């Protein structure tokens, strides 16, 4: 499939708005590797090939091992992730799958045990951002380089 539309050129102001959210997430103080794991997992759920490719590469740059990257899709069944990472991944999955009515109280309880109030809001913004990027990339047919 060829890219349908370059959304960054079609609406520079919309693109800048998404970049502003992304910059807020990057400057939040949350660990880069944690953010990349969350972005990777949400992108896997949403089926965004471009974002899966990008965030796997960015996670490697942030120090992630191949073993952990391969296991993100099945993180619940592996011992490779910390309690903090597990809480973040569960929260990202729940928010990404809102239409499936996830168990938010359980996920929120785990999140609250690992993150400050500010970190919870910043992590939620990260999930919002990646879901937005996924929808732009999928909707407009953005593909990873061959």
N, C-alpha and C positions, 0 to 999 in steps of 0.2 A: 504494500500500500504506500502511496506517496503522500507526503504531508499535504493536507487540504488547505491550510491557511497558516501563515506566520502570524500568530496572535500578537507577538511583541511589536510587529510593525503595523498591524491592522488597528490596534488600539494601544499606543504607547502609554497612555495614562492608566489603563487597566493593568498593563504589565508592570509599570512603576509601583502601583498599589500592591501587587503581589510581592514584588521585590522588597518593598518597605516592611511588609509582614515578615518576610524571610530574614531580613536584616535584624529585626527585633528579636526573632528567635535565636539567631546566631549570637547576638550580644546579650542574651539572657543569663549567661553564666552556666547553663546546663552543659554537661560534658559533650564534646563533639561526637565521640563514638556512640554515646547513648542516642543522640539525635539521629545519627545515621541509621542505627538499628531500627528506630521507630519509623523513619521515613521508608526504609527498605521494606519493613513488614506491611505498612499501609499500602505501599505500591504493589506488593505481591497480592494482597487481598483485592485491590482494585484492578489488577491485571494490566498495569502500566509498564510495558516493556522498556520504554525510554527511561523512566524513573528508577526501575529496578536496576538497570544497567548503570545509571549515574550514581545511585546511592551505594551500590556494592563497591564501585570504584572509589567513591569518597570515603566509605568506611575503611577500606584498605589503607587509604592515605592517613586516616585517623588512627591507624594501628590495629585494626581488626584483623583477626586471623581468618584464613580460608575456612577452617573448620567451623568457627562460629558463624560466619556468613552463610555457609551451606545449611546450618541448623536453624537459622532465623525462622524459616517456614514451619518448623516443628519444635520451637523453643520449649514448649511445655514438656516434651518427651526427652529432653536432654539435660545434663547437669552443668552445661557450659555458661549459664547466665546467673548473675547475682540477683538477690532479692529485689534490689532497686531496678535492675533491668527488666526483671519479670513483671514488676508492677507497671513499669512504663509500657512494655509490650502489650500487657493485658488491657491497659487503658486505651492505647492506640487502636487495638482490635475492636474494643467495645464501641468507641466513638466512630470508627470507620464503618462498623456494622450496625449503626443505630436503627436502620429499618428492620433489622432482625430482632429487635427488642432484647439487647443483651442484659445481663445481670449487672447493672451499674452499681448497685450498693456494695456488692462483694468487691468489685474492681476498685471502687472509690476507697473502700476500707484499706485495701492493700496499698493503694497509692498514698493515702494519708500517712501510712506507717513509714514511708520511705522518702517523702518529699515535703518541703515546706509549702505553705500556702502559695507563695510567689512561684515556686518551682512548678506546682500543680497547674497554675494558670499558664505559665510559660510553656509547659509540656503540652497542654491542651491547644495552645496557639500553634505549636509545631504540628500537631495532628491536623488542625484546621488547614494550615498552610499546605501540607503535603497532599491532603485530599483535594485542595483547590488546584494545585499543580497537576495532579493526576488527571483531573477532569479536563483541564486545558489540553494536556498532551494527548490524552485518548480522544477527546472530542475533535481535535484538529489534526489527528493522524501523525503526531510527532513520533519518529522512529529513532532508535539508537543507530549510530554509524556502524556500517558493516565491518 
